[in-house]
Amino acid sequence: MSYKCPRCGEPVHRGYSRGAQMTAGLIGAAFYAAFGSFVCKKCGKIAKEEFSPEERRKMTNGTILLVIGGLALIGLVIWLWTIS
């Protein structure tokens, strides 16, 4: 889901950390994206407080879904590991 930058109107995306992905793989990247900041290519990091309350609610829902997805992935890996 894409959000508009409150400063310039360009699309923003969730932060990305190559270090988190290298350390913890897909799960690390998902958790970093869930709790990281939003970034605009023109303006840089954007604080959540700059977005409208409606957009912040959508961001919170997205964060919850990313966390649930990460936990489900961890559970799936553990389950696959125990049955083999």
mmCIF file of the N, C-alpha and C atoms, coordinates in Angstrom:
data_MODEL
# 
_entry.id   MODEL 
# 
loop_
_atom_site.group_PDB 
_atom_site.id 
_atom_site.type_symbol 
_atom_site.label_atom_id 
_atom_site.label_alt_id 
_atom_site.label_comp_id 
_atom_site.label_asym_id 
_atom_site.label_entity_id 
_atom_site.label_seq_id 
_atom_site.pdbx_PDB_ins_code 
_atom_site.Cartn_x 
_atom_site.Cartn_y 
_atom_site.Cartn_z 
_atom_site.occupancy 
_atom_site.B_iso_or_equiv 
_atom_site.pdbx_formal_charge 
_atom_site.auth_seq_id 
_atom_site.auth_comp_id 
_atom_site.auth_asym_id 
_atom_site.auth_atom_id 
_atom_site.pdbx_PDB_model_num 
ATOM 1   N N  . MET A 1 1  ? 0.852  -1.172  0.000  1.00 0.00 ? 1  MET A N  1 
ATOM 2   C CA . MET A 1 1  ? 0.000  0.000   0.000  1.00 0.00 ? 1  MET A CA 1 
ATOM 3   C C  . MET A 1 1  ? 0.896  1.232   0.000  1.00 0.00 ? 1  MET A C  1 
ATOM 4   N N  . SER A 1 2  ? 0.572  2.163   -0.851 1.00 0.00 ? 2  SER A N  1 
ATOM 5   C CA . SER A 1 2  ? 1.376  3.368   -0.975 1.00 0.00 ? 2  SER A CA 1 
ATOM 6   C C  . SER A 1 2  ? 0.669  4.542   -0.317 1.00 0.00 ? 2  SER A C  1 
ATOM 7   N N  . TYR A 1 3  ? 1.448  5.356   0.360  1.00 0.00 ? 3  TYR A N  1 
ATOM 8   C CA . TYR A 1 3  ? 0.937  6.570   0.991  1.00 0.00 ? 3  TYR A CA 1 
ATOM 9   C C  . TYR A 1 3  ? 1.587  7.758   0.307  1.00 0.00 ? 3  TYR A C  1 
ATOM 10  N N  . LYS A 1 4  ? 0.928  8.897   0.359  1.00 0.00 ? 4  LYS A N  1 
ATOM 11  C CA . LYS A 1 4  ? 1.463  10.128  -0.222 1.00 0.00 ? 4  LYS A CA 1 
ATOM 12  C C  . LYS A 1 4  ? 2.235  10.891  0.842  1.00 0.00 ? 4  LYS A C  1 
ATOM 13  N N  . CYS A 1 5  ? 3.340  11.467  0.432  1.00 0.00 ? 5  CYS A N  1 
ATOM 14  C CA . CYS A 1 5  ? 4.141  12.290  1.328  1.00 0.00 ? 5  CYS A CA 1 
ATOM 15  C C  . CYS A 1 5  ? 3.349  13.540  1.698  1.00 0.00 ? 5  CYS A C  1 
ATOM 16  N N  . PRO A 1 6  ? 3.235  13.837  2.996  1.00 0.00 ? 6  PRO A N  1 
ATOM 17  C CA . PRO A 1 6  ? 2.491  15.036  3.397  1.00 0.00 ? 6  PRO A CA 1 
ATOM 18  C C  . PRO A 1 6  ? 3.207  16.336  3.017  1.00 0.00 ? 6  PRO A C  1 
ATOM 19  N N  . ARG A 1 7  ? 4.484  16.254  2.698  1.00 0.00 ? 7  ARG A N  1 
ATOM 20  C CA . ARG A 1 7  ? 5.253  17.456  2.330  1.00 0.00 ? 7  ARG A CA 1 
ATOM 21  C C  . ARG A 1 7  ? 5.171  17.764  0.840  1.00 0.00 ? 7  ARG A C  1 
ATOM 22  N N  . CYS A 1 8  ? 5.418  16.733  -0.003 1.00 0.00 ? 8  CYS A N  1 
ATOM 23  C CA . CYS A 1 8  ? 5.520  16.992  -1.444 1.00 0.00 ? 8  CYS A CA 1 
ATOM 24  C C  . CYS A 1 8  ? 4.483  16.250  -2.278 1.00 0.00 ? 8  CYS A C  1 
ATOM 25  N N  . GLY A 1 9  ? 3.760  15.289  -1.704 1.00 0.00 ? 9  GLY A N  1 
ATOM 26  C CA . GLY A 1 9  ? 2.734  14.558  -2.434 1.00 0.00 ? 9  GLY A CA 1 
ATOM 27  C C  . GLY A 1 9  ? 3.239  13.345  -3.195 1.00 0.00 ? 9  GLY A C  1 
ATOM 28  N N  . GLU A 1 10 ? 4.537  13.095  -3.172 1.00 0.00 ? 10 GLU A N  1 
ATOM 29  C CA . GLU A 1 10 ? 5.104  11.914  -3.835 1.00 0.00 ? 10 GLU A CA 1 
ATOM 30  C C  . GLU A 1 10 ? 4.829  10.668  -2.983 1.00 0.00 ? 10 GLU A C  1 
ATOM 31  N N  . PRO A 1 11 ? 4.890  9.486   -3.599 1.00 0.00 ? 11 PRO A N  1 
ATOM 32  C CA . PRO A 1 11 ? 4.673  8.255   -2.821 1.00 0.00 ? 11 PRO A CA 1 
ATOM 33  C C  . PRO A 1 11 ? 5.801  8.023   -1.803 1.00 0.00 ? 11 PRO A C  1 
ATOM 34  N N  . VAL A 1 12 ? 5.443  7.478   -0.664 1.00 0.00 ? 12 VAL A N  1 
ATOM 35  C CA . VAL A 1 12 ? 6.419  7.082   0.350  1.00 0.00 ? 12 VAL A CA 1 
ATOM 36  C C  . VAL A 1 12 ? 6.380  5.568   0.494  1.00 0.00 ? 12 VAL A C  1 
ATOM 37  N N  . HIS A 1 13 ? 7.428  5.003   1.035  1.00 0.00 ? 13 HIS A N  1 
ATOM 38  C CA . HIS A 1 13 ? 7.467  3.555   1.272  1.00 0.00 ? 13 HIS A CA 1 
ATOM 39  C C  . HIS A 1 13 ? 8.054  3.301   2.646  1.00 0.00 ? 13 HIS A C  1 
ATOM 40  N N  . ARG A 1 14 ? 7.847  2.098   3.121  1.00 0.00 ? 14 ARG A N  1 
ATOM 41  C CA . ARG A 1 14 ? 8.390  1.731   4.428  1.00 0.00 ? 14 ARG A CA 1 
ATOM 42  C C  . ARG A 1 14 ? 9.890  1.592   4.311  1.00 0.00 ? 14 ARG A C  1 
ATOM 43  N N  . GLY A 1 15 ? 10.576 1.869   5.422  1.00 0.00 ? 15 GLY A N  1 
ATOM 44  C CA . GLY A 1 15 ? 12.034 1.786   5.442  1.00 0.00 ? 15 GLY A CA 1 
ATOM 45  C C  . GLY A 1 15 ? 12.524 0.372   5.164  1.00 0.00 ? 15 GLY A C  1 
ATOM 46  N N  . TYR A 1 16 ? 13.760 0.278   4.734  1.00 0.00 ? 16 TYR A N  1 
ATOM 47  C CA . TYR A 1 16 ? 14.369 -0.997  4.382  1.00 0.00 ? 16 TYR A CA 1 
ATOM 48  C C  . TYR A 1 16 ? 15.767 -1.037  4.969  1.00 0.00 ? 16 TYR A C  1 
ATOM 49  N N  . SER A 1 17 ? 16.145 -2.170  5.535  1.00 0.00 ? 17 SER A N  1 
ATOM 50  C CA . SER A 1 17 ? 17.480 -2.312  6.103  1.00 0.00 ? 17 SER A CA 1 
ATOM 51  C C  . SER A 1 17 ? 18.128 -3.579  5.568  1.00 0.00 ? 17 SER A C  1 
ATOM 52  N N  . ARG A 1 18 ? 19.173 -3.403  4.792  1.00 0.00 ? 18 ARG A N  1 
ATOM 53  C CA . ARG A 1 18 ? 19.904 -4.564  4.275  1.00 0.00 ? 18 ARG A CA 1 
ATOM 54  C C  . ARG A 1 18 ? 20.529 -5.350  5.427  1.00 0.00 ? 18 ARG A C  1 
ATOM 55  N N  . GLY A 1 19 ? 20.970 -4.646  6.465  1.00 0.00 ? 19 GLY A N  1 
ATOM 56  C CA . GLY A 1 19 ? 21.557 -5.324  7.622  1.00 0.00 ? 19 GLY A CA 1 
ATOM 57  C C  . GLY A 1 19 ? 20.564 -6.227  8.332  1.00 0.00 ? 19 GLY A C  1 
ATOM 58  N N  . ALA A 1 20 ? 19.331 -5.734  8.508  1.00 0.00 ? 20 ALA A N  1 
ATOM 59  C CA . ALA A 1 20 ? 18.297 -6.559  9.152  1.00 0.00 ? 20 ALA A CA 1 
ATOM 60  C C  . ALA A 1 20 ? 17.975 -7.775  8.292  1.00 0.00 ? 20 ALA A C  1 
ATOM 61  N N  . GLN A 1 21 ? 17.945 -7.584  6.980  1.00 0.00 ? 21 GLN A N  1 
ATOM 62  C CA . GLN A 1 21 ? 17.651 -8.714  6.096  1.00 0.00 ? 21 GLN A CA 1 
ATOM 63  C C  . GLN A 1 21 ? 18.804 -9.718  6.101  1.00 0.00 ? 21 GLN A C  1 
ATOM 64  N N  . MET A 1 22 ? 20.030 -9.232  6.113  1.00 0.00 ? 22 MET A N  1 
ATOM 65  C CA . MET A 1 22 ? 21.177 -10.142 6.115  1.00 0.00 ? 22 MET A CA 1 
ATOM 66  C C  . MET A 1 22 ? 21.260 -10.909 7.439  1.00 0.00 ? 22 MET A C  1 
ATOM 67  N N  . THR A 1 23 ? 20.910 -10.247 8.540  1.00 0.00 ? 23 THR A N  1 
ATOM 68  C CA . THR A 1 23 ? 21.001 -10.882 9.848  1.00 0.00 ? 23 THR A CA 1 
ATOM 69  C C  . THR A 1 23 ? 19.885 -11.895 10.078 1.00 0.00 ? 23 THR A C  1 
ATOM 70  N N  . ALA A 1 24 ? 18.648 -11.498 9.768  1.00 0.00 ? 24 ALA A N  1 
ATOM 71  C CA . ALA A 1 24 ? 17.506 -12.353 10.109 1.00 0.00 ? 24 ALA A CA 1 
ATOM 72  C C  . ALA A 1 24 ? 16.679 -12.769 8.896  1.00 0.00 ? 24 ALA A C  1 
ATOM 73  N N  . GLY A 1 25 ? 17.154 -12.515 7.699  1.00 0.00 ? 25 GLY A N  1 
ATOM 74  C CA . GLY A 1 25 ? 16.462 -12.963 6.501  1.00 0.00 ? 25 GLY A CA 1 
ATOM 75  C C  . GLY A 1 25 ? 15.140 -12.253 6.274  1.00 0.00 ? 25 GLY A C  1 
ATOM 76  N N  . LEU A 1 26 ? 14.208 -12.963 5.698  1.00 0.00 ? 26 LEU A N  1 
ATOM 77  C CA . LEU A 1 26 ? 12.906 -12.409 5.354  1.00 0.00 ? 26 LEU A CA 1 
ATOM 78  C C  . LEU A 1 26 ? 12.163 -11.916 6.591  1.00 0.00 ? 26 LEU A C  1 
ATOM 79  N N  . ILE A 1 27 ? 12.272 -12.654 7.679  1.00 0.00 ? 27 ILE A N  1 
ATOM 80  C CA . ILE A 1 27 ? 11.581 -12.278 8.910  1.00 0.00 ? 27 ILE A CA 1 
ATOM 81  C C  . ILE A 1 27 ? 12.146 -10.954 9.450  1.00 0.00 ? 27 ILE A C  1 
ATOM 82  N N  . GLY A 1 28 ? 13.462 -10.795 9.422  1.00 0.00 ? 28 GLY A N  1 
ATOM 83  C CA . GLY A 1 28 ? 14.082 -9.555  9.868  1.00 0.00 ? 28 GLY A CA 1 
ATOM 84  C C  . GLY A 1 28 ? 13.669 -8.372  9.015  1.00 0.00 ? 28 GLY A C  1 
ATOM 85  N N  . ALA A 1 29 ? 13.601 -8.576  7.701  1.00 0.00 ? 29 ALA A N  1 
ATOM 86  C CA . ALA A 1 29 ? 13.176 -7.510  6.801  1.00 0.00 ? 29 ALA A CA 1 
ATOM 87  C C  . ALA A 1 29 ? 11.723 -7.125  7.053  1.00 0.00 ? 29 ALA A C  1 
ATOM 88  N N  . ALA A 1 30 ? 10.865 -8.119  7.305  1.00 0.00 ? 30 ALA A N  1 
ATOM 89  C CA . ALA A 1 30 ? 9.449  -7.839  7.565  1.00 0.00 ? 30 ALA A CA 1 
ATOM 90  C C  . ALA A 1 30 ? 9.276  -7.064  8.868  1.00 0.00 ? 30 ALA A C  1 
ATOM 91  N N  . PHE A 1 31 ? 10.005 -7.457  9.915  1.00 0.00 ? 31 PHE A N  1 
ATOM 92  C CA . PHE A 1 31 ? 9.883  -6.746  11.184 1.00 0.00 ? 31 PHE A CA 1 
ATOM 93  C C  . PHE A 1 31 ? 10.464 -5.338  11.090 1.00 0.00 ? 31 PHE A C  1 
ATOM 94  N N  . TYR A 1 32 ? 11.556 -5.164  10.335 1.00 0.00 ? 32 TYR A N  1 
ATOM 95  C CA . TYR A 1 32 ? 12.104 -3.816  10.167 1.00 0.00 ? 32 TYR A CA 1 
ATOM 96  C C  . TYR A 1 32 ? 11.115 -2.935  9.415  1.00 0.00 ? 32 TYR A C  1 
ATOM 97  N N  . ALA A 1 33 ? 10.484 -3.499  8.385  1.00 0.00 ? 33 ALA A N  1 
ATOM 98  C CA . ALA A 1 33 ? 9.490  -2.733  7.629  1.00 0.00 ? 33 ALA A CA 1 
ATOM 99  C C  . ALA A 1 33 ? 8.286  -2.393  8.501  1.00 0.00 ? 33 ALA A C  1 
ATOM 100 N N  . ALA A 1 34 ? 7.905  -3.316  9.376  1.00 0.00 ? 34 ALA A N  1 
ATOM 101 C CA . ALA A 1 34 ? 6.743  -3.079  10.231 1.00 0.00 ? 34 ALA A CA 1 
ATOM 102 C C  . ALA A 1 34 ? 6.984  -1.944  11.216 1.00 0.00 ? 34 ALA A C  1 
ATOM 103 N N  . PHE A 1 35 ? 8.189  -1.852  11.765 1.00 0.00 ? 35 PHE A N  1 
ATOM 104 C CA . PHE A 1 35 ? 8.457  -0.872  12.806 1.00 0.00 ? 35 PHE A CA 1 
ATOM 105 C C  . PHE A 1 35 ? 9.352  0.271   12.355 1.00 0.00 ? 35 PHE A C  1 
ATOM 106 N N  . GLY A 1 36 ? 9.831  0.221   11.121 1.00 0.00 ? 36 GLY A N  1 
ATOM 107 C CA . GLY A 1 36 ? 10.703 1.275   10.608 1.00 0.00 ? 36 GLY A CA 1 
ATOM 108 C C  . GLY A 1 36 ? 9.918  2.510   10.201 1.00 0.00 ? 36 GLY A C  1 
ATOM 109 N N  . SER A 1 37 ? 10.655 3.516   9.811  1.00 0.00 ? 37 SER A N  1 
ATOM 110 C CA . SER A 1 37 ? 10.022 4.777   9.418  1.00 0.00 ? 37 SER A CA 1 
ATOM 111 C C  . SER A 1 37 ? 9.590  4.720   7.952  1.00 0.00 ? 37 SER A C  1 
ATOM 112 N N  . PHE A 1 38 ? 8.842  5.732   7.554  1.00 0.00 ? 38 PHE A N  1 
ATOM 113 C CA . PHE A 1 38 ? 8.440  5.875   6.160  1.00 0.00 ? 38 PHE A CA 1 
ATOM 114 C C  . PHE A 1 38 ? 9.408  6.832   5.483  1.00 0.00 ? 38 PHE A C  1 
ATOM 115 N N  . VAL A 1 39 ? 9.708  6.556   4.209  1.00 0.00 ? 39 VAL A N  1 
ATOM 116 C CA . VAL A 1 39 ? 10.730 7.314   3.500  1.00 0.00 ? 39 VAL A CA 1 
ATOM 117 C C  . VAL A 1 39 ? 10.168 7.829   2.177  1.00 0.00 ? 39 VAL A C  1 
ATOM 118 N N  . CYS A 1 40 ? 10.423 9.102   1.914  1.00 0.00 ? 40 CYS A N  1 
ATOM 119 C CA . CYS A 1 40 ? 10.090 9.733   0.639  1.00 0.00 ? 40 CYS A CA 1 
ATOM 120 C C  . CYS A 1 40 ? 11.397 9.918   -0.122 1.00 0.00 ? 40 CYS A C  1 
ATOM 121 N N  . LYS A 1 41 ? 11.396 9.641   -1.421 1.00 0.00 ? 41 LYS A N  1 
ATOM 122 C CA . LYS A 1 41 ? 12.622 9.794   -2.206 1.00 0.00 ? 41 LYS A CA 1 
ATOM 123 C C  . LYS A 1 41 ? 13.105 11.237  -2.237 1.00 0.00 ? 41 LYS A C  1 
ATOM 124 N N  . LYS A 1 42 ? 12.186 12.194  -2.208 1.00 0.00 ? 42 LYS A N  1 
ATOM 125 C CA . LYS A 1 42 ? 12.566 13.611  -2.236 1.00 0.00 ? 42 LYS A CA 1 
ATOM 126 C C  . LYS A 1 42 ? 12.884 14.161  -0.851 1.00 0.00 ? 42 LYS A C  1 
ATOM 127 N N  . CYS A 1 43 ? 12.025 13.857  0.123  1.00 0.00 ? 43 CYS A N  1 
ATOM 128 C CA . CYS A 1 43 ? 12.095 14.509  1.441  1.00 0.00 ? 43 CYS A CA 1 
ATOM 129 C C  . CYS A 1 43 ? 12.845 13.714  2.492  1.00 0.00 ? 43 CYS A C  1 
ATOM 130 N N  . GLY A 1 44 ? 13.106 12.446  2.264  1.00 0.00 ? 44 GLY A N  1 
ATOM 131 C CA . GLY A 1 44 ? 13.770 11.609  3.261  1.00 0.00 ? 44 GLY A CA 1 
ATOM 132 C C  . GLY A 1 44 ? 12.764 10.991  4.229  1.00 0.00 ? 44 GLY A C  1 
ATOM 133 N N  . LYS A 1 45 ? 13.193 10.779  5.464  1.00 0.00 ? 45 LYS A N  1 
ATOM 134 C CA . LYS A 1 45 ? 12.325 10.149  6.466  1.00 0.00 ? 45 LYS A CA 1 
ATOM 135 C C  . LYS A 1 45 ? 11.166 11.066  6.818  1.00 0.00 ? 45 LYS A C  1 
ATOM 136 N N  . ILE A 1 46 ? 9.996  10.458  6.966  1.00 0.00 ? 46 ILE A N  1 
ATOM 137 C CA . ILE A 1 46 ? 8.778  11.183  7.319  1.00 0.00 ? 46 ILE A CA 1 
ATOM 138 C C  . ILE A 1 46 ? 8.265  10.627  8.642  1.00 0.00 ? 46 ILE A C  1 
ATOM 139 N N  . ALA A 1 47 ? 8.047  11.495  9.610  1.00 0.00 ? 47 ALA A N  1 
ATOM 140 C CA . ALA A 1 47 ? 7.492  11.075  10.903 1.00 0.00 ? 47 ALA A CA 1 
ATOM 141 C C  . ALA A 1 47 ? 6.013  10.726  10.731 1.00 0.00 ? 47 ALA A C  1 
ATOM 142 N N  . LYS A 1 48 ? 5.563  9.713   11.447 1.00 0.00 ? 48 LYS A N  1 
ATOM 143 C CA . LYS A 1 48 ? 4.151  9.311   11.348 1.00 0.00 ? 48 LYS A CA 1 
ATOM 144 C C  . LYS A 1 48 ? 3.206  10.438  11.739 1.00 0.00 ? 48 LYS A C  1 
ATOM 145 N N  . GLU A 1 49 ? 3.646  11.297  12.643 1.00 0.00 ? 49 GLU A N  1 
ATOM 146 C CA . GLU A 1 49 ? 2.798  12.391  13.103 1.00 0.00 ? 49 GLU A CA 1 
ATOM 147 C C  . GLU A 1 49 ? 2.445  13.373  11.991 1.00 0.00 ? 49 GLU A C  1 
ATOM 148 N N  . GLU A 1 50 ? 3.214  13.368  10.917 1.00 0.00 ? 50 GLU A N  1 
ATOM 149 C CA . GLU A 1 50 ? 2.949  14.282  9.805  1.00 0.00 ? 50 GLU A CA 1 
ATOM 150 C C  . GLU A 1 50 ? 1.801  13.802  8.920  1.00 0.00 ? 50 GLU A C  1 
ATOM 151 N N  . PHE A 1 51 ? 1.438  12.535  9.024  1.00 0.00 ? 51 PHE A N  1 
ATOM 152 C CA . PHE A 1 51 ? 0.346  11.981  8.220  1.00 0.00 ? 51 PHE A CA 1 
ATOM 153 C C  . PHE A 1 51 ? -0.993 12.257  8.898  1.00 0.00 ? 51 PHE A C  1 
ATOM 154 N N  . SER A 1 52 ? -2.060 12.189  8.126  1.00 0.00 ? 52 SER A N  1 
ATOM 155 C CA . SER A 1 52 ? -3.403 12.395  8.671  1.00 0.00 ? 52 SER A CA 1 
ATOM 156 C C  . SER A 1 52 ? -3.783 11.219  9.582  1.00 0.00 ? 52 SER A C  1 
ATOM 157 N N  . PRO A 1 53 ? -4.735 11.415  10.490 1.00 0.00 ? 53 PRO A N  1 
ATOM 158 C CA . PRO A 1 53 ? -5.167 10.321  11.368 1.00 0.00 ? 53 PRO A CA 1 
ATOM 159 C C  . PRO A 1 53 ? -5.659 9.099   10.582 1.00 0.00 ? 53 PRO A C  1 
ATOM 160 N N  . GLU A 1 54 ? -6.338 9.329   9.468  1.00 0.00 ? 54 GLU A N  1 
ATOM 161 C CA . GLU A 1 54 ? -6.823 8.216   8.627  1.00 0.00 ? 54 GLU A CA 1 
ATOM 162 C C  . GLU A 1 54 ? -5.648 7.391   8.093  1.00 0.00 ? 54 GLU A C  1 
ATOM 163 N N  . GLU A 1 55 ? -4.622 8.063   7.594  1.00 0.00 ? 55 GLU A N  1 
ATOM 164 C CA . GLU A 1 55 ? -3.456 7.354   7.067  1.00 0.00 ? 55 GLU A CA 1 
ATOM 165 C C  . GLU A 1 55 ? -2.697 6.634   8.177  1.00 0.00 ? 55 GLU A C  1 
ATOM 166 N N  . ARG A 1 56 ? -2.625 7.242   9.360  1.00 0.00 ? 56 ARG A N  1 
ATOM 167 C CA . ARG A 1 56 ? -1.940 6.589   10.484 1.00 0.00 ? 56 ARG A CA 1 
ATOM 168 C C  . ARG A 1 56 ? -2.655 5.312   10.892 1.00 0.00 ? 56 ARG A C  1 
ATOM 169 N N  . ARG A 1 57 ? -4.000 5.319   10.836 1.00 0.00 ? 57 ARG A N  1 
ATOM 170 C CA . ARG A 1 57 ? -4.761 4.093   11.132 1.00 0.00 ? 57 ARG A CA 1 
ATOM 171 C C  . ARG A 1 57 ? -4.426 3.003   10.119 1.00 0.00 ? 57 ARG A C  1 
ATOM 172 N N  . LYS A 1 58 ? -4.359 3.375   8.837  1.00 0.00 ? 58 LYS A N  1 
ATOM 173 C CA . LYS A 1 58 ? -4.002 2.404   7.793  1.00 0.00 ? 58 LYS A CA 1 
ATOM 174 C C  . LYS A 1 58 ? -2.586 1.872   8.013  1.00 0.00 ? 58 LYS A C  1 
ATOM 175 N N  . MET A 1 59 ? -1.672 2.752   8.418  1.00 0.00 ? 59 MET A N  1 
ATOM 176 C CA . MET A 1 59 ? -0.295 2.331   8.694  1.00 0.00 ? 59 MET A CA 1 
ATOM 177 C C  . MET A 1 59 ? -0.244 1.349   9.859  1.00 0.00 ? 59 MET A C  1 
ATOM 178 N N  . THR A 1 60 ? -1.017 1.626   10.895 1.00 0.00 ? 60 THR A N  1 
ATOM 179 C CA . THR A 1 60 ? -1.060 0.733   12.054 1.00 0.00 ? 60 THR A CA 1 
ATOM 180 C C  . THR A 1 60 ? -1.605 -0.629  11.649 1.00 0.00 ? 60 THR A C  1 
ATOM 181 N N  . ASN A 1 61 ? -2.648 -0.645  10.841 1.00 0.00 ? 61 ASN A N  1 
ATOM 182 C CA . ASN A 1 61 ? -3.190 -1.918  10.358 1.00 0.00 ? 61 ASN A CA 1 
ATOM 183 C C  . ASN A 1 61 ? -2.150 -2.666  9.528  1.00 0.00 ? 61 ASN A C  1 
ATOM 184 N N  . GLY A 1 62 ? -1.417 -1.953  8.690  1.00 0.00 ? 62 GLY A N  1 
ATOM 185 C CA . GLY A 1 62 ? -0.364 -2.587  7.896  1.00 0.00 ? 62 GLY A CA 1 
ATOM 186 C C  . GLY A 1 62 ? 0.732  -3.156  8.773  1.00 0.00 ? 62 GLY A C  1 
ATOM 187 N N  . THR A 1 63 ? 1.094  -2.437  9.828  1.00 0.00 ? 63 THR A N  1 
ATOM 188 C CA . THR A 1 63 ? 2.114  -2.910  10.761 1.00 0.00 ? 63 THR A CA 1 
ATOM 189 C C  . THR A 1 63 ? 1.647  -4.189  11.446 1.00 0.00 ? 63 THR A C  1 
ATOM 190 N N  . ILE A 1 64 ? 0.396  -4.199  11.887 1.00 0.00 ? 64 ILE A N  1 
ATOM 191 C CA . ILE A 1 64 ? -0.148 -5.389  12.546 1.00 0.00 ? 64 ILE A CA 1 
ATOM 192 C C  . ILE A 1 64 ? -0.128 -6.581  11.590 1.00 0.00 ? 64 ILE A C  1 
ATOM 193 N N  . LEU A 1 65 ? -0.515 -6.363  10.346 1.00 0.00 ? 65 LEU A N  1 
ATOM 194 C CA . LEU A 1 65 ? -0.505 -7.453  9.368  1.00 0.00 ? 65 LEU A CA 1 
ATOM 195 C C  . LEU A 1 65 ? 0.908  -7.950  9.089  1.00 0.00 ? 65 LEU A C  1 
ATOM 196 N N  . LEU A 1 66 ? 1.891  -7.048  9.015  1.00 0.00 ? 66 LEU A N  1 
ATOM 197 C CA . LEU A 1 66 ? 3.272  -7.485  8.808  1.00 0.00 ? 66 LEU A CA 1 
ATOM 198 C C  . LEU A 1 66 ? 3.778  -8.310  9.989  1.00 0.00 ? 66 LEU A C  1 
ATOM 199 N N  . VAL A 1 67 ? 3.433  -7.900  11.207 1.00 0.00 ? 67 VAL A N  1 
ATOM 200 C CA . VAL A 1 67 ? 3.857  -8.654  12.393 1.00 0.00 ? 67 VAL A CA 1 
ATOM 201 C C  . VAL A 1 67 ? 3.196  -10.027 12.412 1.00 0.00 ? 67 VAL A C  1 
ATOM 202 N N  . ILE A 1 68 ? 1.906  -10.084 12.136 1.00 0.00 ? 68 ILE A N  1 
ATOM 203 C CA . ILE A 1 68 ? 1.204  -11.379 12.093 1.00 0.00 ? 68 ILE A CA 1 
ATOM 204 C C  . ILE A 1 68 ? 1.807  -12.271 11.023 1.00 0.00 ? 68 ILE A C  1 
ATOM 205 N N  . GLY A 1 69 ? 2.108  -11.688 9.860  1.00 0.00 ? 69 GLY A N  1 
ATOM 206 C CA . GLY A 1 69 ? 2.731  -12.463 8.786  1.00 0.00 ? 69 GLY A CA 1 
ATOM 207 C C  . GLY A 1 69 ? 4.094  -12.997 9.188  1.00 0.00 ? 69 GLY A C  1 
ATOM 208 N N  . GLY A 1 70 ? 4.897  -12.170 9.871  1.00 0.00 ? 70 GLY A N  1 
ATOM 209 C CA . GLY A 1 70 ? 6.210  -12.612 10.337 1.00 0.00 ? 70 GLY A CA 1 
ATOM 210 C C  . GLY A 1 70 ? 6.108  -13.726 11.362 1.00 0.00 ? 70 GLY A C  1 
ATOM 211 N N  . LEU A 1 71 ? 5.165  -13.581 12.300 1.00 0.00 ? 71 LEU A N  1 
ATOM 212 C CA . LEU A 1 71 ? 4.969  -14.639 13.301 1.00 0.00 ? 71 LEU A CA 1 
ATOM 213 C C  . LEU A 1 71 ? 4.459  -15.925 12.669 1.00 0.00 ? 71 LEU A C  1 
ATOM 214 N N  . ALA A 1 72 ? 3.581  -15.806 11.677 1.00 0.00 ? 72 ALA A N  1 
ATOM 215 C CA . ALA A 1 72 ? 3.091  -16.994 10.979 1.00 0.00 ? 72 ALA A CA 1 
ATOM 216 C C  . ALA A 1 72 ? 4.228  -17.681 10.231 1.00 0.00 ? 72 ALA A C  1 
ATOM 217 N N  . LEU A 1 73 ? 5.112  -16.891 9.647  1.00 0.00 ? 73 LEU A N  1 
ATOM 218 C CA . LEU A 1 73 ? 6.259  -17.458 8.944  1.00 0.00 ? 73 LEU A CA 1 
ATOM 219 C C  . LEU A 1 73 ? 7.189  -18.184 9.912  1.00 0.00 ? 73 LEU A C  1 
ATOM 220 N N  . ILE A 1 74 ? 7.419  -17.594 11.078 1.00 0.00 ? 74 ILE A N  1 
ATOM 221 C CA . ILE A 1 74 ? 8.236  -18.262 12.102 1.00 0.00 ? 74 ILE A CA 1 
ATOM 222 C C  . ILE A 1 74 ? 7.576  -19.575 12.521 1.00 0.00 ? 74 ILE A C  1 
ATOM 223 N N  . GLY A 1 75 ? 6.262  -19.531 12.763 1.00 0.00 ? 75 GLY A N  1 
ATOM 224 C CA . GLY A 1 75 ? 5.529  -20.742 13.141 1.00 0.00 ? 75 GLY A CA 1 
ATOM 225 C C  . GLY A 1 75 ? 5.609  -21.812 12.062 1.00 0.00 ? 75 GLY A C  1 
ATOM 226 N N  . LEU A 1 76 ? 5.499  -21.417 10.809 1.00 0.00 ? 76 LEU A N  1 
ATOM 227 C CA . LEU A 1 76 ? 5.576  -22.379 9.704  1.00 0.00 ? 76 LEU A CA 1 
ATOM 228 C C  . LEU A 1 76 ? 6.953  -23.029 9.637  1.00 0.00 ? 76 LEU A C  1 
ATOM 229 N N  . VAL A 1 77 ? 7.997  -22.231 9.797  1.00 0.00 ? 77 VAL A N  1 
ATOM 230 C CA . VAL A 1 77 ? 9.355  -22.775 9.763  1.00 0.00 ? 77 VAL A CA 1 
ATOM 231 C C  . VAL A 1 77 ? 9.564  -23.751 10.914 1.00 0.00 ? 77 VAL A C  1 
ATOM 232 N N  . ILE A 1 78 ? 9.110  -23.391 12.098 1.00 0.00 ? 78 ILE A N  1 
ATOM 233 C CA . ILE A 1 78 ? 9.251  -24.297 13.251 1.00 0.00 ? 78 ILE A CA 1 
ATOM 234 C C  . ILE A 1 78 ? 8.469  -25.573 13.026 1.00 0.00 ? 78 ILE A C  1 
ATOM 235 N N  . TRP A 1 79 ? 7.255  -25.453 12.519 1.00 0.00 ? 79 TRP A N  1 
ATOM 236 C CA . TRP A 1 79 ? 6.426  -26.635 12.254 1.00 0.00 ? 79 TRP A CA 1 
ATOM 237 C C  . TRP A 1 79 ? 7.079  -27.538 11.222 1.00 0.00 ? 79 TRP A C  1 
ATOM 238 N N  . LEU A 1 80 ? 7.584  -26.956 10.141 1.00 0.00 ? 80 LEU A N  1 
ATOM 239 C CA . LEU A 1 80 ? 8.254  -27.771 9.111  1.00 0.00 ? 80 LEU A CA 1 
ATOM 240 C C  . LEU A 1 80 ? 9.499  -28.438 9.655  1.00 0.00 ? 80 LEU A C  1 
ATOM 241 N N  . TRP A 1 81 ? 10.201 -27.741 10.543 1.00 0.00 ? 81 TRP A N  1 
ATOM 242 C CA . TRP A 1 81 ? 11.412 -28.278 11.124 1.00 0.00 ? 81 TRP A CA 1 
ATOM 243 C C  . TRP A 1 81 ? 11.108 -29.449 12.041 1.00 0.00 ? 81 TRP A C  1 
ATOM 244 N N  . THR A 1 82 ? 9.999  -29.386 12.772 1.00 0.00 ? 82 THR A N  1 
ATOM 245 C CA . THR A 1 82 ? 9.669  -30.454 13.716 1.00 0.00 ? 82 THR A CA 1 
ATOM 246 C C  . THR A 1 82 ? 9.109  -31.699 13.039 1.00 0.00 ? 82 THR A C  1 
ATOM 247 N N  . ILE A 1 83 ? 8.504  -31.561 11.861 1.00 0.00 ? 83 ILE A N  1 
ATOM 248 C CA . ILE A 1 83 ? 7.946  -32.747 11.210 1.00 0.00 ? 83 ILE A CA 1 
ATOM 249 C C  . ILE A 1 83 ? 8.960  -33.487 10.366 1.00 0.00 ? 83 ILE A C  1 
ATOM 250 N N  . SER A 1 84 ? 10.123 -32.898 10.149 1.00 0.00 ? 84 SER A N  1 
ATOM 251 C CA . SER A 1 84 ? 11.118 -33.594 9.316  1.00 0.00 ? 84 SER A CA 1 
ATOM 252 C C  . SER A 1 84 ? 12.129 -34.363 10.123 1.00 0.00 ? 84 SER A C  1 
# 
